[in-house]
Amino acid sequence: MKNFDDLKKKCLGCQKCELSKTRTNVVFEDGNRQAKIMLIGEAPGANEDETGLPFVGRAGKLLTKILTEHGIDREKDIYICNTVKCRPPENRVPTDFEKQQCREYLDSQIEYVNPRIIILCGMTAVKSMLDTKLSISKIRGKFFDGPNFSKMIPIFHPSYLLRNHSTEEGSPRFLTNQDIEKIKNELVSL
């Protein structure tokens, strides 16, 4: 692709898999294309499909709240995308085939943004970017080598946090707050 806008235009017209037949909107990106932090989620949900923006439903509102609490501005400090750009029916997990069809877009987004830190939000993003069979609870909060000398770090998906309200020490929300703080500290050291 010549530039980022060409990539986005190609993605918006994509028909490579069955998800293109059931989507309302392609959900390509949100945030700052020059950000040092990139967050990769799973796939659009109903609210995202409706608006064309990632993480705008209940989980997105929680994500924004958590980022804000740690001094990360969603519009300025982070670039957000998903492993697949169209909503799977009934919010099911994207298939390997669907992820493969969207991989060129994801890889190009990573290349164009060239982040220093890539947050892998949830297990689908982890499985897309890391060769591991370990559960997210075993690898969350740990840094892994990523593309273009970036560092990747898995975190719990905010939809999981919506089902686990506790903020007590050791809870998923407590651990996520620790992970976000770790990301901020790592960014300062880069």
Secondary structure by P-SEA (a helix, b strand, c coil): cccaaaaaaaaaacccccccccccccccccccccccbbbbbccccaaaaacccccccaaaaaaaaaaaaacccccccbbbbccccccccccccccaaaaaaaaaaaaaaaaaacccbbbbccaaaaaacccccccccccccccccccccbbbbbbccaaaaaaccccccccaaaaaaaaaaaaaaaaaac
